[in-house]
Amino acid sequence: MQQLGFVSAILAEKPFEEVIDFASENKFACVEIMCWPVGKAERRYAGVTHIDVDELDYDQLSHIQDYLKQKNVFISGLGYYPNPLAADESKALQEIEHIKKIIPAAAKLGIPVVNTFVGREPSRSADSNFAVFKERFPEIVKVAEQHNINIGIENCPMFFTQDEWPGGKNLAYSPANWDRMFDIIPSPNFGLNYDPSHLVWMQMDEIQPIYDYQDRIHHVHLKDVKVYRDKLNRVGVLATPLEYHSPKLPGLGDVRWRDFFSALTTIGYKGPTCIEVEDKAFEDSEEAIKSSILIARNYVNQFFT
């Protein structure tokens, strides 16, 4: 069976220990822990630091491992989602260096996956971005191979706002682009952090890729999405995507969850499946945020028990 958890970004203001306490008290097996550099967030759900890999000395490492054991919770993956292909090369290289710090931290903690983005410069063509990808990303995967860590690339286009127009800030949004990525970097350590919701709002099949890329799925996000057909019919697919869709809790959108979990069980996936809350309808208070995680848990539990 898969192992149910949640993504720690939604509990941004809570320290590591309280995040793990919440997971333990509410019968989650795991948590994907955010590892952004300490500092100001550049966007929603970013800039969250529940483990600071720059401060991960022996004492901190021991504390984390002991606390997880005490609470009977494990870390499914370490998450950091920047833009390694940005035109600002200095900033992009700093972000790449941080990813390369997270990888050995994951190895020290016994965590098998680091989740991130490939990135993209939105104003440039896909071909131009893939040329930069070929220059910058192989070194990340090489470090992951050296530490026996898998890299899970979330398949989010990162196209939501005008500053991400027209191409978004992450190449890894479609099977066609995944094939190009894996042709350039064929390493089995390089794969996907699979989120079905992004395929749905792009009018794509969210189930078939599970079968087609079963050997590349290293981690799974559970997030739903609601496509408002009346809005889509008015603005069209070339509009800024949030004009016609909203991220939702699992069960409150259009993802075909029965078929989704059927596919995961069919391919024999036994890894982490982590609820990712980005539903603004549940973010007006701490109580609502915590409730949203539990509502999602209660819905997806039907596929676990």
N, C-alpha and C positions, 0 to 999 in steps of 0.2 A: 504493500500500500504506500501511497504518497504520504508525506509528512506535512501537516498543516501548520502554517505560521502566518506572520504578517510583516510588513515592511515598516521599519522603525521611523521613517520620515514623518509620519502622521503624528507622532508623539515628540515633536521637535524640541519642545521646551523641557522635556523630562530627562534626567540623567540616566545613564546606562542601567543602573540598578533598578530604577523604577520601571523602565521598559521591560526588563526581564521579570520583575515582580508581577507586572500585569499579565505577561504571557503565562507565567506559572499558575497564577490564581485562576486564569480562565482557560486552562487546559490546552494551550498551544504547545506544540512540540518544539517550535523553532521561531527565530526572528531573523530577518535580513537586517543587518546593522549598518547604518550610514557612517561613512568615514571621510566626509568632506574635510578639507583643511579648515582649521578654526578661523572664523571670520564671518563677514556679512553675506547673507544669501543673495544670489543674483536673480533668483526667480523662485516661484512657489515650489515647495518640497525640496529645495536645494539648500546647500550650506549647512546641513544638519550633521553634527559630529557626536556620535554616541561612543565611538572609540577614536581617539586621537593617535594615529599611527606614529606621529612624530614624538610622542611621549610614551611609547610602548616599551618601557624598560622591564627588567625582570620582575620587579614587585607588582607592576601593573598587569603584566601578563599572568602572573600567579593569581592575582585577585580576580581577574576575569574568568579564568578557568575554574577557580574554586567556587565562584558565585554561580556560574552556570551549572556546575555539578550539584550544588546545594539546592538549586531551584528546579533541577531536572529539565532544563531547557538547553537546546544547542543553537548555535549560530549557523543559519543556512548558507549565508554568503556575506561578504563585505561589499557594500555598495557605494559607488562614486560615479556620478553621471555628468561629466564635463563635455567639452567639445574639442577633442584632440586635433581636428582638422581645420580649426579656425584660421582665418587669414592672418590674425595677429600671432605670428609664429612664436614670439617670445612667451606669450601667455599660454599658447597651446603646448609648448615644450615643458613649461612648468607643470601643467596638468598631467602630461605624460609621465613626468618624473614622480608625481604624486601617485599615479596608478602603480608605477614600479615600486613605490614604497609599500603600497597596500599588499602587493602580492607576497613578499616574504613575511609580512605581518600575518596574513592568512595562514601561511605554512606553519608559522610558530604556534598559532592558535589551533591548528588542526582543522581548519576550515577549507573545504575543497574548491570553493568557487569565489571569484571576484567578479562582480557585475558592474557593467559600465556602458558607455556609448562608443561607437566608432567616431561619430561626429560628422560635420559637413559645414562647408562655407556656403550659406544658402544662395548667394548671388552668382555662384559659379555652376557650371554644368556638372552632371554626374561624372563624365569622363575626366574632367579636370580634378574633381575631388578624389576619384579613385587613384589618380596619379600621386596625389599627396598621401593618400592612405597607404599606397605601396611603399612610400618613403618612410612614413612615421610609425605605422602600426606593427610591422613585423618584430621590432625590438621589444614591444610589450609582450607579445606571445612567446618570444624567446625566453624572456625572464620567467614567464608562467611555466614554460616547459622545464626550466632549470629547477623550479621549486615544486613541480608536480601539481600545479594549480590549474584549474579550468577557468577560462574567461567566458562569461555569459554576456552577450551583447543584447540589450533590450531592443525590440523591434519597433520602437516609437519613432515616428518621423521628426519629432520635435518641431512641428509646424502648427503653432497655435496663434501667434501674434504677428503683427505687421513686421516687426524687426526680424522675423524668421522667414519672411517671404523672399522668393517663391519656392525655394527647395527644401526648407526646413534645416535643422541642425544635426541630423543623424541619417547617414546613408542607409542604415540597415533596416529599412521599413518594408521590404518586399522580397519574395523568394528569388526574383531575378537578381536583385542586388546581393542577396545572401550567396548565390552561386558565384558571383564575381568575387566576393570577399573570400570564399573558401577556395576558389581557384588560385588566388594570390597567396593565401595563407592556408595550406591544406592541413595544418596541424590538427589532430583530434582534440587538443586542449582548447581550441578556438571554436566557440559555438554560440548558442542562443540562451538568453533569458526570455523565455517565450511569454508574450502577453497577447491574448486573443483580441482584446478590445480594439487595438489600433487597426487591425485588419478589417474589423466590422465597419468602422466609420469611413474607411477607404473603399467600401463596397466590395470587399474581397472575402473569400472563403477562409474562415478562421480555424477550420477543422483539418482540412487536407494537409496543410504543412506539418502537422504533428506526425503524420505517417511518413511524409516525404523527408523530413529532417530529424527523424527519431534519434539518430546517432549524434546529433548536434545539440540536443536540448539538455542543457546543464542545470537549468533552474527555471521556475515557472512563476509568473505573476498572475494573480487572480483579480482582475479588474473588469468591470462591465462598462458598457457605453450605450447611451440612448441616442439614436439618430432620429431627429424630428423631420419627418418626411415633408411636412408642409413648409418648413423653413428651407429644406434642401431644394424643394421644387421651386422656391422663389429665388434663392441665391446661386444654386448650382455648385458643383464640386470644386470650382476654381475659387470660391470664396474662402476667406479665412475660416478654417475648419470649425472653430468654436461658434461660428454663426449658425451651424446646423446640427451640432451634436454636443453632448455633455458626458463626461466621465460619471459613472454611477457605481454603487455597490453591486457586487455579484447578486444576480437575481432581479435587479431593478432596471435592466437594460435589454439589449438585443442579442447578447452572446448566447449561443445554444449550448448551455452548460451540460446537459445530459450527453450530447454528442461529444463535447469536449472531454469530459472525464472518461467516457467510453473509449475515446481514442488513446488517452494516456494509459489506461489500463491495458488496452490491446497491445500497445508497443512495449509494455512492461516497465514503464517509467515508475521508479520508486523513490525519486528525489523530492526535494522540498517544493511545496506549492504555497506561495505567500500572498495573502490578501494585501492589495495595495489600495488604500483609501485616498481618492482624490475627488470625492463627491461633496461639492460645496454646500449641498443641502444639509450636511451633517457637521458643519464646521463652525457653528456660531458659539460654541462653548466647549469646555473640556469634557463635560458630561456627554454632549452630543458626539464628540469625536470618539470617546471610548465606546459609547453605545453603537456607533457605526461599525466598529471592528467586530463587535459581538453579533450584530445583526448579520453581517457578512458571514461570520463563523457559523451561525445557526443555519443559514441557507446552504452553505457548501457542505456542512456536516452530513447531509443526506447522502452524499457521494463517498463518505468515508466510513460510515457506520451501518 
